Amino acid sequence: MSDLSSLIADQWQPIDSAPRDGTTCLFYSPGNRSAWNRNAAESHISVDLFSERWPRGMLQYPEAPYTHWMPLPSPPRALDQKGSSNG
């Protein structure tokens, strides 16, 4: 596993620890091969949130619940016209 893959893998946290205040995060579902919805059948990562209004997430498939979450990564730094990063 590459260093980057290992770093990302270490950031996944159990779903029970996900913020419930509407914070947008990455969520992982291992999928459910018996799901009628083919999108829910495969493992997937979604950008979603939990809140009082959406206690199970806005985009989660009920037949393939999320098992892990992680904070969104920082956006990429802006590149100047020569391709080098600013900042």
Order of alpha helices (4+ residues) and beta strands (2+ residues): alpha-beta-beta-alpha-beta-beta
